Amino acid sequence: MDEKHLDIKTPEYVSLQFEPAGLGSRAAAHILDQLILVVANIVIVVIGIFVLMGLNNPTPIEFLPYQLGSLPFAIMIILLFVVNWGYFLAFEYFAGGRTPGKYWLGIRVIQGNGQSITLLSSFIRNLMRIIDMLPAYYLVGIIMVFFHSQHKRLGDIVAGTIVVHERKKKRKKKQTPIEKEMELRGITKDGLVLEEYAIKALGTKEWKLLKAYSQRFVQLPVEKRNQLTKQLAELLLPKIGINPDQKEYELERILLTLYVILKDEWEFEL
């Protein structure tokens, strides 16, 4: 099945274009993730065996039946379960829809409306792996991805998600005036540490305001720039837990840094 571009209109009526990830890239990403999980499982089991063998020092013959009912053995089993089922949930939610395998293959999970995946969507999507894995080797999931027009497995359909190829950031040969200004000020996205919830609190509307602000930043007279900076800071900064009652120069630094952070998420193209 040929991969087709998918046009998505967000709730803010912004049109975004994505390329659904096909069976090949999804399978390769899953294999990489499984290799990581295999290594993690081996490490947990090896450590667990050493811990168990250290308890009362049982002989190899009596080791297994002796330890099956022990608390450390139960903890090891629970830890294996949490790692194997929490791996995809944690990475997809906290890493912007990317597990390590997806990151290396350049794909990610998003919601059907083009926004970042939510915790509930990720939970439902990964819970449905139980069915997608049937009867073995993800046969149900493979069939669904291969025949579905948007390459969705059952978990994606139920959770309202889709796996897409990463969209490359737009590269420009020459720096824009605002980029030169930020370089002179030493502004980078590392200059502002934000929690994941804070970033998710800012959507398309806030991004458009920051983008318009950055585009007009250099051209505006100082007085008008200070006024605009104050207004925008009072509107946006409380949403991410930052006090807007600061000097204009510091507010400019925060807003421009926030622009750089959101730019990675919103300003990209295929």
GIGI-V521146 format. One line per field, one symbol per residue. ss: DSSP state (H for helix, E for strand, - for the rest). phi: phi as a letter, one per 30 degrees, with the letter a starting at -180 (. if undefined). Layout:
BEGIN
ss->???
phi->???
END
This chain:
BEGIN
ss->----EEEEE-----EEEEEE--HHHHHHHHHHHHHHHHHHHHHHHHHHHHHHH------HHHHHHHH---HHHHHHHHHHHHHHHHHHHHHHHH-----HHHHHH-EEEEE----E--HHHHHHHHH-HHHH------HHHHHHHHH------HHHHHH-EEEEE-----------HHHHHHHHH---HHH----HHHHH---HHHHHHHHHHHHHH----HHHHHHHHHHHHHHHHHHH-------HHHHHHHHHHHHHHHHHHH----
phi->.ddbdccbcdedicdbcbcedddddddddddddddddddddddddddddddddddihddedcedddcecddeddddddddddddcdedddddddciibdeddddcibacbddcjdddcddddddeddddedddddahhddddddddcddchcceeddddicacbddcdddccdcddeddddddddidbdddbcbdddddddccddddddddddddceddddedddddddddddddcdedcicdddbdeddddddddddddddddcccbbd
END
